[in-house]
Amino acid sequence: MQIDKLRGRELDQLFEAILTLKDVEECYRFFDDVATVNEIQALAQRLDVARMLREGHTYHRIEEETSASTATISRVKRCLNYGNDAYELVLDRLHEDENQEK
C-alpha cells in the first residue's frame, strides 16, 4: 500500500478521529476544520468517479458530470482494478445503506 509510507501515530490519530464521527453533520464540521474546500472536493470527486466507473460510464461522461480530469479518472480506475478494494468496500456499504433506507 502506498499509504504505508505515512503509517504512524499522526495518521492513526486522524483515522481514529474520523471513526468517532457520528453522522454526516459531524463530518461536515470536522472536515471543514481540517481540510481545504479543494481537498474535500477532490476526495468527494474521486469517490463519485469510482461510482461512475463501477456503473460502466465512459470517461467522457464522467468528465462531463464530475469535471474530473482524465488523469484523475485513470488513477481511480487503476485503484479499482489493482488497489486495495477500498472503493468497492465503501461503495458496496453505501449501496447497502441506501437499500435499507428504502
C-alpha positions as CSV (number, residue, x, y, z in Angstrom):
1,M,0.0,0.0,0.0
2,Q,1.2,3.5,-0.8
3,I,-0.1,4.8,2.4
4,D,2.2,2.5,4.4
5,K,5.0,5.1,3.9
6,L,2.8,7.5,6.0
7,R,1.7,5.0,8.6
8,G,2.3,6.2,12.2
9,R,0.8,7.9,15.2
10,E,-0.4,11.0,13.4
11,L,-2.2,9.2,10.7
12,D,-3.6,6.7,13.1
13,Q,-4.9,9.6,15.2
14,L,-6.6,11.1,12.1
15,F,-8.3,7.9,11.2
16,E,-9.4,7.2,14.8
17,A,-10.8,10.8,14.9
18,I,-12.8,10.2,11.7
19,L,-14.1,6.9,13.1
20,T,-15.5,8.8,16.1
21,L,-17.8,11.0,13.9
22,K,-21.4,10.0,14.5
23,D,-23.2,11.5,11.5
24,V,-22.8,13.4,8.2
25,E,-23.2,16.8,10.0
26,E,-20.3,16.0,12.3
27,C,-18.3,15.1,9.2
28,Y,-19.1,18.4,7.6
29,R,-17.9,20.2,10.7
30,F,-14.7,18.2,11.2
31,F,-13.6,18.3,7.6
32,D,-14.4,22.0,7.4
33,D,-11.8,22.4,10.2
34,V,-9.1,20.0,9.0
35,A,-9.1,20.4,5.2
36,T,-9.5,23.0,2.5
37,V,-12.6,23.1,0.3
38,N,-10.4,21.9,-2.7
39,E,-9.1,18.9,-0.7
40,I,-12.6,17.9,0.3
41,Q,-13.9,18.4,-3.2
42,A,-11.1,16.3,-4.6
43,L,-11.9,13.4,-2.3
44,A,-15.6,13.6,-3.0
45,Q,-14.9,13.8,-6.7
46,R,-12.8,10.6,-6.7
47,L,-15.5,8.7,-4.9
48,D,-18.0,9.8,-7.4
49,V,-15.7,8.9,-10.3
50,A,-15.3,5.4,-8.7
51,R,-19.1,5.0,-8.5
52,M,-19.5,6.0,-12.1
53,L,-16.7,3.8,-13.4
54,R,-18.2,0.9,-11.5
55,E,-21.5,1.6,-13.1
56,G,-19.8,1.4,-16.5
57,H,-19.9,5.1,-17.6
58,T,-17.4,6.3,-20.2
59,Y,-14.5,8.6,-19.4
60,H,-16.3,11.3,-21.5
61,R,-19.5,11.1,-19.4
62,I,-17.5,11.1,-16.2
63,E,-15.6,14.1,-17.3
64,E,-18.8,15.9,-18.1
65,E,-20.6,15.1,-14.9
66,T,-17.8,15.4,-12.4
67,S,-15.3,17.8,-14.1
68,A,-12.6,15.2,-13.2
69,S,-9.6,15.2,-15.4
70,T,-8.8,12.1,-17.4
71,A,-5.7,11.7,-15.2
72,T,-7.9,11.5,-12.1
73,I,-10.3,9.1,-13.8
74,S,-7.4,6.9,-14.8
75,R,-5.9,6.9,-11.3
76,V,-9.3,6.0,-9.8
77,K,-9.7,3.2,-12.4
78,R,-6.3,1.9,-11.5
79,C,-7.2,1.8,-7.9
80,L,-10.5,0.0,-8.7
81,N,-8.6,-2.6,-10.8
82,Y,-5.4,-3.0,-8.8
83,G,-5.9,-1.3,-5.5
84,N,-6.9,-2.4,-2.0
85,D,-10.6,-2.8,-2.9
86,A,-11.4,0.1,-0.6
87,Y,-13.6,1.9,-3.2
88,E,-15.5,-1.4,-3.7
89,L,-15.9,-1.8,0.1
90,V,-17.2,1.7,0.6
91,L,-19.5,1.8,-2.4
92,D,-21.0,-1.6,-1.5
93,R,-21.7,-0.3,2.0
94,L,-23.2,2.9,0.7
95,H,-25.4,0.8,-1.6
96,E,-26.5,-1.4,1.3
97,D,-27.4,1.6,3.4
98,E,-29.4,3.0,0.5
99,N,-31.3,-0.2,0.2
100,Q,-32.0,-0.4,3.9
101,E,-33.4,3.1,3.9
102,K,-35.9,2.2,1.2
